[in-house]
Amino acid sequence: MHSKSPTRTRRAILRASALAVAVAVVATGCASDSVQRGYLPGYSDGEVTNQTARITDLWVGSWIAALAVGLVTWGLMLWCIAAYRKRKDDHQLPVQTRYHLPLELMYTAVPLIMVLVLFWYTDRDMTEINRVDGTATEHIQVIGKQWSWDFNYLDAGVYDFGEHEADPGSVTAEDELDGAAGTSTSFPTLYLPVNETVEFTLDSRDVIHSFWIPAFLYKQDMIPQRTNTFQVTPTREGTYAGKCAELCGEFHSGMLFNVKVVSAEEYEAHMDELRAKGQTGELGMDLAREPGVIKPLDEEQEAGH
């Protein structure tokens, strides 16, 4: 006789699986804000930009889908192990089936549908996140250089520049800007007006860099002789850390900057401060260097530095 699957065993496994799913659902509902965000950076008092909620939803949704697939897969594996295990005094082989057409079709169709659904949501969100529609009220050029940053506030006609942090490991809590982790008063600071759409133009003077503000949940490469753009609307005032996310040479770890999202009044006041320092105009790509050769500054740029 062929071995049969005991009904009690199947029922017990189904109950255990249902209990596990119920516990997971309840735990998710009671989880902290950090867990609900999938451990992505975020704040309980509001989203940092107009895109962080979309990015978080895509991230968490992908993990929920992966967990659901995992539970079904693990459940089927455990069920097969328990239901079709070899029993005492049972020396008969089970039915040997070469193929099962409905199962073969399911194995093909279900993964295909899953991939297409994930692709649709990813394409929808990435299209929206990377949209540049010309509605920006502020335009800022960020120039990456070994190993710091220059910021051209194009609409205000002023610029700011950064110097390499030679020893990032020496930065302590006392050095943090406004008490924000990962910042320092010695880093260059990028100012952004809250609730205004900013269009970033990203360029590199030397090698590939990557402009990354972790709290914005977004980064984009800066490639020599190629300009990348994106736009975003900061929606929460605060101070955030920024860094280069692409290994760009010996002192890559010191390529750090601060981001301050401030009110329109404070933003304009900072623009006035830069004008008062004589930092008018913009720093151009003529400062680009060839490997081992740094081109000299012209008189106006030298005065600015």
N, C-alpha and C positions, 0 to 999 in steps of 0.2 A: 504493500500500500504506500501511496505517496503521503508525505507529511502534510498536515493541515495547520493553518494559522489559527490559534486559539482566540476566540472572541474576547475573552477577558483581557488578554494581553493587549489587543488592539484598543479596547476601550480605555484601559489604563494609560496607554501612550497618548491617546487623543485627549484625555482629561489633563494629563501633565502638560501637553502642548498648549491647550487652551488656558491653563493656569499661568504658564510662562508668558503667554501673550498678554493676558490680563494684567499681570504684575508689571510688565514692561510699559503698558499704556498708562497705568496709574503712576508709576515712577516718573514717566515723562511729564505728566501733568503736575507733579509735585516738585520737579527738578528746579534748581536755581536758574537765574537768568543766564548765567554763563553756560550751563548745560543746554538750555533751550536754544542758545545761539551756536551750539556745536563747538564751544570753546573758542569761537572767533572773538577778536577784540570788539568791545562794545560797551555801552553805558546804559544804565537803567532809566536815565532821565531824557533819553532821546537819541535818535540816529545821528551819526556824525555827518553824513552827506545824504543826498537824495537817492543814492544808489546802494548804500550799505544794507538796507532792508532787503532789497532784491537779491543781492549777492548772498546774504545770510540764508534767505529762503531757498535759494538754489542749492547751497551747500547742505543745509539740514535735510531738504527733501531728497537729495541724492543719498545721504546716509540712511534715511528711513527706508528708501527703496532697497538699498543694499542689505539692510538688516532684515527686511521682510523676505527677501530672496534667501538670505542665510538661514532664517528660521525654518522656512519650507524645506530647504536642502538638508539641514541638520535633522529636522523631524523625519523626513523620508529615510535618511540613512539609519537613524535609530530604530525606526519602525521595521525596516528590513532586517536589521541586526537581531531585533527581538523576535519578530514574527517568523523568520525563516532560519533561525538558529538550529543547529543539529541537536536533536533530542535523544535521550537515553533509549537504547534498544531500537533506534530508528536508523536502519542502514540502507534505506532506499534513496536513490537520487531524486531530486525534485524534477519537475517537468523541464526538459531542455528545449527552450524556444529559440529558434534562430533569429527571428525578428518579430516585431509587433508593430504593424504599420501605423495605427493611431498614436502609439507612443513615439515612434520616430518622427511623425509629423509634429507632435507636440514639442518634442525636443528642439525642433527647428523653428517652429512658429513663435513659441514663447520668448526665447532669447532675442529673436529678431524684433518682436514687438517692444520688448524692454529697451533695446538699444535705440529704436526709432523714437520712443517716448522721451528718453533721456536726451537724445540729440535735439528734439523739437524744443524742449524747455531750455536747453543750453544755448541753442542758436537764438531763441527769442530774447533771452536775457543778455547775451553777449552783444547782440545787435543794438539793444537799447543802451547798454552800458557804454559802448564805444561810439554812440551817435554824436556827431558834431553837426549841429543844425544851424549854426550862425546866430543863435539867440544869446550868446554870452555878452555880459555887460563889462567884464574885465578880461584883459588879455595879458598873459604873463609868459615870458620865455624863460625857460630853465636851461642852463648850459652846464653840462657835466664836464669836469676836468679832473685830471689826476692831481690831488685827490680831494676835491671840494666842489662847491657849487657857486654859480653866478645867477642872479635873478634880475631880469629886465621887466619892469612894470611898464608895459608898452603904452597903455592909455595915459598914464601919469607922466611919462617921459623921464623916469628916474630908474636907477639901478642900485643893486646891492651886491656884495661879493663875499665870498667865504674863503677862509684859509684852512689848510689841512690840520686836523687834530692829530698831533704827533703821538700822543699817548692816551688813547681812549680808555685804557684800563685804569687810568688815574682819576677818572671822573667819579665824584662821590655824590651822595644825596644832597650835600650842601651846594653843589654846583648846578643842580637841576633848575631849569627855568620854570617858575611857577609850581615847583614841586612835581612836575610831570616826569614819569619814569622814561629814561632813554634820552632826555634832553640835557642841555648844558648851556650856560650863559656864554660859553666860548664858541659855540657852534653858530654858523650863519642862520638867520631866522627868516623864513618865508611868511609874509603876512597875507591873509585872505579875508575878504569881507563876508560876513555871515549872510546867508539867504540870497546871495548874488551868484549867478552862474559865471564860472571862471573857465576860460579856454586856455589850456596849457599848450605851449609849443616846446618840444623837447629836442635839444641838439647836443652833440658831443664834440669836444675839441680834439680828442685824441683817440681813445679806445672805446669799446662798448661799455656803457654804464647802464644802470636801471634805476629809474626814479620811483621810489617806494615810500608811501606813507601807510604803515600798517593799519592805523585806525580807519583809513579810508577803504581798506580791503581791496586795494588796487595798486598795481605797479605796471610800468611800461618801459621798454628798453629805449636807450638813447644810443643811436648808431651813427658813427662818423659818416658824413656826407649824405645823411638821410634824416629828414625831419618827421617826427611823429607828433600827433596832436590828440588831445582828448579834452572833454569838458565835464565839469562836475559842479554841484552846488553845495557848499558846506552849509549845514543846517544847525550845528551846535557850536557855540563859542567854547573855546578851550585851547590848550596847548598840547601839541602832539609831537611825537618823534618821527623823524624821517631818516632814510639811509639809502645807500646804494645796494642793490640786491644782485649785482653781477660782479663776480671776481674780476677786478680791473687792474691788478698789479700789487706791488709789495705792500702798499699802505692802504689797501682797500678798506680795512676795518675802521679807519679814521675818517672815512667819507660820510660824515653825519651832518644833519641839519635839524632845525626846529621848525615847526609850523604853528603859527598863531592865527586862529580864526577869531576875528574881532568884529565889533560893531562898525558900521560905515563911518562913524565919526572918528573912531580910533584908527581905522585904516587910512583915512585922509590925513590924520595927524602924522602918521608914520611917513606918508608920502612927502609931507611938508618937511619932516626931519631930514629925509634924504636930500631934498632940494637945498636945505640949509647947509648941508655938508658939501655941496657942490657936485653931488653925484647925479647930474642930469644927463640926458641922452641915454645911450645904451651901450653895453659891452658887446662887441661884435665877434664874429667867428674869425676875424683876422688875427685873433690871439691864438689861433690853433697852432699846434706844434707838430713837427715831424718827430719821429723817434730820436730822442737824444738832443733835439734842437728846439729851443724856445725862441719864438720870434719876439723882438723887442716891442714894447708898448709905444704908441705915439704920445705926444706931449700931454694931450687932454686925458688920455687913459692913465698915463703915469701919475698925473696929478690926482686922479680919483683914487688911485691905490696908495 
